[in-house]
Amino acid sequence: MTDIAHSNGRVHVPGLHFSVEALRGALLWLTGLFGAFVFIEPSPYEIASLLAIIAFAVTGLTLTPAVMPFAALLVLYNAGFAIAVVPVLDRPKALLWVLVSSYLSLTALFFAAMLTRNTEARVKLLLRGTTSAAALSAVVAIVGYFHLVPGSDLFLLYDRARGTFNDPNVLGAFMVLPALLAFQRVLAGRFVEAVRAAALLMVLMAALFLSFSRGAWGQFAFAAAILMGLSFVTTQSTRGRLRIALFAVAGAALVAAFVLALLSIGQVAELFKERATLEQSYDLGYTGRFGRHILGLMMALDNPFGLGPLQFRTFFPEDPHNAYLNAFASGGWISGLAYLALTLITLVMGLRLAFVATPWRPVYLTVYAAFVGVAAESVLIDSDHWRHYFLILGVLWGLMAASRGYAASARRQTANRT
């Protein structure tokens, strides 16, 4: 018979060396990579993430006490949708919307659970896959916008770049986290690494800009400012702080010059002038975006069990374009309050744990800044089915749990030495 030995998560067979952790890492990278291909449902992302969940579940995945509050809030969030969908089960896509919400919440919980072990290596693989996806989609968006290949219109919508996504707003929002990761390496990386990261940042920024998503523009600017501030105050050395300050100024000047160069192109400047205004026709009026927010909030207060998934649009010309309002409208007070609580707890706990010195703190600060950015943009857009939102949310909770464990371990070691 063939001899098989098990050691440290590896299965050794004569002539075959197979690492379980390597398989896990490959699936995490693929999950991140396929995050940019969501123009069909089910998308490659759903397939890759499901394979990763199954692989981890079979080979060992546990929910630690640190992520249980996260799990409880996600259960409440989706319970409201499950209740609210019952009266509208006959409506098109209502049940599918609830199932998608439940699955995306499951992916967030999975990311949080798997990062409690082998944290640094796993988060790097997942985010490298996400960065590769962003780079690929950015190149497609740029090529499509400038019609550099036949059939380029496939990658455009309303004369705005959408790349491999079904909506320019999602393309722009997806670029934020990978752009922040590149920006962080520019701020704190070695010279050669910083140069490579700067080149990648320019490509991602071009795609973000050409999406002409005002929310994504604001989200990146806001998140980048938070990242710079947190990096500055958590850096111990004066030299490190000076480097961050200098690179921040130089980076801002470089990005400004890059944007000006894009604006020198006639078609870009024309669309930018149109999109840069805060008074779009669909924003104003009694049932415009902001009018809907007020009217929708009043309806939510009068309907504790919600209107039902996708039913807001039956009362108004468009969807809420506000993820918090949509949670109340689609799942009633249970979903709405759970979503608000989840956001606020994540913001507060995430900021507190940002000051815990861990090997993965640079990544932590970047993911936290990205979460703050998307939480702010969610006031103006329906982000509740963005795959990358649940990735950011789950990764941040996983890193928070790992950081708490790391700090507790450090305290125990200090106590033992004394």
Secondary structure as UniProt FT lines:
FT   STRAND          5..7
FT   TURN            8..9
FT   STRAND          10..13
FT   TURN            14..15
FT   STRAND          16..19
FT   HELIX           20..33
FT   HELIX           34..36
FT   HELIX           44..59
FT   HELIX           65..67
FT   HELIX           68..84
FT   HELIX           86..88
FT   TURN            89..90
FT   TURN            92..93
FT   HELIX           94..114
FT   TURN            115..116
FT   HELIX           119..145
FT   TURN            146..147
FT   TURN            150..151
FT   HELIX           152..155
FT   STRAND          156..157
FT   TURN            158..159
FT   STRAND          160..161
FT   TURN            163..164
FT   HELIX           168..188
FT   HELIX           191..210
FT   TURN            211..212
FT   HELIX           214..234
FT   HELIX           238..263
FT   HELIX           266..275
FT   TURN            281..283
FT   TURN            286..287
FT   HELIX           289..302
FT   TURN            304..305
FT   TURN            309..310
FT   HELIX           312..314
FT   HELIX           323..353
FT   TURN            354..355
FT   TURN            359..360
FT   HELIX           361..377
FT   TURN            378..380
FT   TURN            384..385
FT   HELIX           387..417
//
